[in-house]
Amino acid sequence: MTGADPTQQRPTASYEADPSQVDRVLLLYSGGLDTSVMLKWIQDSYEAEVVTLTVNLGQPGEDYSVIEEKAKRLGAVECHVIDAPYGHDCFLLEEARQTPMIQNFLVRQST
């Protein structure tokens, strides 16, 4: 059987930064499986410090101290929780509107 070597590593994204140019990464972190795996993947793949940012959208019953503790246990060097830019009613918006709103807020904060 011919074909690609299954042990050959393939890119995991359409864009991957040069690891030698990455020292610190800000990860939007929910505390769930996907973002927890990404935290470790960034550390392992880039040997970079990871800072997590969790946005409080007003989801009922969410314990943000548990999310911060999990990020620290996984190796995050800093963990931040901020309130949603437009109040806690953001949870009521569908995800398709939440994501661009959070992205716009973060871009404004970083410039």
The 8 nearest C-alpha neighbors of each residue, nearest first, counted from 0:
[[1, 2, 3, 4, 5, 6, 7, 8],
 [2, 0, 3, 4, 5, 6, 7, 8],
 [1, 3, 4, 0, 5, 7, 6, 9],
 [2, 4, 5, 1, 7, 6, 0, 8],
 [3, 5, 7, 6, 2, 1, 8, 9],
 [6, 4, 7, 3, 8, 2, 9, 1],
 [7, 5, 4, 8, 3, 9, 2, 10],
 [8, 6, 4, 5, 9, 3, 10, 2],
 [9, 7, 6, 10, 5, 11, 4, 3],
 [8, 10, 11, 7, 12, 6, 5, 4],
 [11, 9, 12, 8, 13, 15, 14, 7],
 [10, 12, 9, 13, 15, 14, 8, 40],
 [13, 11, 14, 10, 15, 9, 16, 8],
 [12, 14, 15, 11, 10, 16, 9, 17],
 [15, 13, 12, 16, 10, 11, 17, 9],
 [14, 16, 12, 17, 13, 10, 11, 18],
 [17, 15, 18, 14, 21, 20, 19, 45],
 [16, 18, 19, 20, 15, 21, 45, 14],
 [19, 17, 45, 21, 20, 16, 44, 46],
 [18, 20, 17, 21, 45, 22, 16, 46],
 [21, 19, 18, 17, 22, 16, 45, 23],
 [22, 20, 18, 19, 23, 47, 45, 17],
 [23, 21, 47, 48, 20, 24, 46, 45],
 [22, 24, 48, 47, 49, 21, 25, 50],
 [25, 23, 49, 50, 26, 48, 47, 22],
 [26, 24, 50, 51, 49, 27, 23, 52],
 [27, 25, 51, 28, 52, 50, 24, 49],
 [28, 26, 52, 51, 53, 25, 29, 34],
 [27, 29, 53, 52, 34, 51, 26, 30],
 [30, 28, 31, 53, 34, 27, 66, 54],
 [29, 31, 66, 28, 35, 34, 32, 69],
 [32, 30, 29, 33, 34, 35, 28, 66],
 [31, 33, 35, 34, 36, 30, 37, 29],
 [34, 32, 36, 35, 31, 37, 30, 29],
 [33, 35, 37, 36, 28, 32, 31, 38],
 [36, 34, 38, 32, 37, 33, 31, 30],
 [35, 37, 33, 39, 34, 38, 40, 32],
 [38, 36, 40, 34, 35, 39, 41, 33],
 [37, 39, 35, 41, 36, 40, 34, 42],
 [38, 40, 42, 36, 37, 41, 43, 35],
 [41, 39, 37, 43, 42, 38, 44, 36],
 [42, 40, 44, 38, 39, 45, 43, 37],
 [41, 43, 46, 39, 47, 40, 45, 44],
 [44, 42, 40, 46, 41, 45, 39, 47],
 [45, 43, 41, 40, 42, 46, 18, 47],
 [44, 46, 18, 47, 41, 42, 43, 21],
 [47, 45, 42, 43, 44, 48, 41, 22],
 [48, 46, 22, 45, 23, 42, 49, 21],
 [47, 49, 23, 22, 24, 76, 50, 42],
 [48, 50, 24, 75, 23, 76, 25, 47],
 [51, 49, 77, 25, 75, 76, 78, 24],
 [52, 50, 78, 26, 28, 25, 27, 79],
 [51, 53, 79, 27, 28, 80, 78, 26],
 [52, 54, 80, 28, 27, 29, 79, 81],
 [53, 55, 81, 83, 82, 80, 56, 52],
 [56, 54, 82, 83, 57, 81, 53, 80],
 [57, 55, 90, 87, 83, 89, 58, 54],
 [56, 58, 87, 90, 55, 59, 88, 89],
 [57, 59, 90, 56, 61, 60, 55, 87],
 [60, 58, 61, 57, 90, 62, 56, 87],
 [59, 61, 62, 58, 57, 63, 55, 56],
 [60, 62, 59, 58, 63, 57, 55, 65],
 [63, 61, 64, 65, 60, 66, 59, 67],
 [62, 64, 66, 65, 61, 67, 80, 55],
 [63, 65, 67, 66, 62, 68, 69, 80],
 [66, 64, 68, 63, 67, 62, 69, 30],
 [65, 67, 63, 30, 69, 64, 68, 70],
 [68, 66, 64, 70, 69, 65, 78, 63],
 [69, 67, 65, 71, 70, 66, 64, 72],
 [70, 68, 72, 66, 71, 67, 65, 73],
 [69, 71, 73, 67, 75, 72, 68, 66],
 [70, 72, 75, 74, 68, 73, 69, 67],
 [73, 71, 69, 74, 70, 68, 75, 67],
 [74, 72, 70, 71, 75, 69, 39, 38],
 [75, 73, 71, 72, 76, 70, 49, 39],
 [74, 76, 71, 49, 70, 77, 50, 73],
 [75, 77, 50, 49, 74, 48, 71, 78],
 [78, 76, 50, 75, 51, 79, 49, 71],
 [79, 77, 51, 67, 50, 52, 75, 80],
 [78, 80, 52, 51, 53, 81, 77, 67],
 [81, 79, 53, 54, 52, 55, 78, 82],
 [82, 80, 54, 55, 53, 83, 79, 52],
 [81, 83, 55, 54, 84, 56, 80, 86],
 [82, 84, 56, 86, 55, 85, 54, 87],
 [83, 85, 86, 82, 104, 101, 100, 81],
 [86, 84, 83, 89, 87, 88, 82, 100],
 [87, 85, 83, 88, 84, 89, 82, 56],
 [86, 88, 57, 56, 89, 83, 90, 85],
 [87, 89, 90, 86, 91, 57, 56, 85],
 [90, 88, 87, 56, 91, 92, 86, 57],
 [91, 89, 56, 88, 92, 57, 58, 87],
 [90, 92, 89, 88, 93, 57, 58, 87],
 [93, 91, 89, 90, 96, 97, 94, 88],
 [92, 94, 95, 96, 97, 91, 90, 89],
 [93, 95, 97, 96, 98, 92, 90, 91],
 [94, 96, 93, 97, 98, 99, 92, 100],
 [95, 97, 94, 98, 93, 99, 92, 100],
 [98, 96, 94, 100, 95, 99, 101, 92],
 [97, 99, 101, 100, 96, 95, 102, 94],
 [100, 98, 102, 101, 97, 96, 103, 95],
 [99, 101, 97, 103, 98, 102, 104, 96],
 [102, 100, 104, 98, 99, 103, 97, 105],
 [101, 103, 99, 105, 104, 100, 98, 106],
 [104, 102, 106, 100, 101, 105, 99, 107],
 [103, 105, 101, 107, 102, 106, 108, 100],
 [106, 104, 108, 102, 107, 103, 109, 101],
 [105, 107, 103, 109, 108, 104, 102, 110],
 [108, 106, 104, 105, 109, 110, 103, 102],
 [109, 107, 105, 106, 110, 104, 103, 102],
 [108, 110, 106, 107, 105, 104, 103, 102],
 [109, 107, 108, 106, 105, 104, 103, 102]]
